[in-house]
Amino acid sequence: MNLELLQAFWPLGIFIIMLCLIGLYCLLATYNLIRALLGLELIVKAVTLLIITIGYISRHTALAQAMVITFIVIEVVVMTIAIGIVLGIRSHNDSLDVRKIRNLKG
């Protein structure tokens, strides 16, 4: 690992950590399901950026790009299904508030 590359990318590492923490806060501090999905999306984008950065630092950019493309495809499918479930909950419950949804039974 090149020490100069590692020193050049420490601000990007701080940005990745901040992005992940913002996503985690958004995921945990809200009662709205759409905002929770946006927080999850921020965490996923932070992980994607981390994989690309580590691939560039370790000089395995092709492997990192292949992993990120696969990760993005899987993430889009999961988010599409999650949005569909949230919209189904919205049409059934007329609310996206998690506190009101917790009362649903089986």
HUJOTA-V141358 format. One record per pair of residues at least 12 apart in sequence whose ideal C-beta (glycine too) atoms are under 10 Angstrom apart, sorted by the first residue. I is the first residue (numbers start at 0). J is the second residue. If there is no record, write none. Layout:
BEGIN
I,J
I,J
END
This chain:
BEGIN
0,53
0,56
0,57
0,58
1,56
1,57
1,58
4,52
4,55
4,56
4,57
4,58
5,56
5,57
7,56
8,52
8,53
8,55
8,56
11,48
11,49
11,51
11,52
11,55
11,56
12,48
12,49
12,52
12,53
12,56
14,45
14,48
14,52
15,44
15,45
15,46
15,47
15,48
15,49
15,51
15,52
15,53
16,45
16,49
17,45
18,41
18,42
18,44
18,45
18,46
18,48
18,49
19,41
19,42
19,43
19,44
19,45
19,46
19,48
19,49
20,41
20,42
20,45
21,38
21,41
21,42
21,45
22,37
22,38
22,39
22,40
22,41
22,42
22,43
22,44
22,45
22,46
23,38
23,39
23,41
23,42
23,45
24,38
24,41
25,37
25,38
25,39
25,40
25,41
25,42
26,38
26,39
26,40
26,41
26,42
29,95
29,96
29,97
30,94
30,95
30,96
30,97
30,98
30,99
30,100
31,85
31,94
31,95
31,96
31,97
32,81
32,82
32,84
32,85
32,86
32,88
32,89
32,94
32,95
32,96
32,97
32,100
33,81
33,82
33,85
33,86
33,89
33,95
34,95
35,81
35,85
35,95
35,97
36,78
36,81
36,82
36,84
36,85
39,74
39,77
39,78
39,81
40,74
40,78
40,81
43,70
43,71
43,73
43,74
43,75
43,77
43,78
44,71
44,74
46,67
46,70
46,74
47,63
47,66
47,67
47,68
47,70
47,71
47,74
48,67
49,63
49,67
50,62
50,63
50,64
50,66
50,67
50,70
51,63
51,64
51,66
51,67
53,66
54,66
54,67
85,100
88,100
88,103
91,103
END
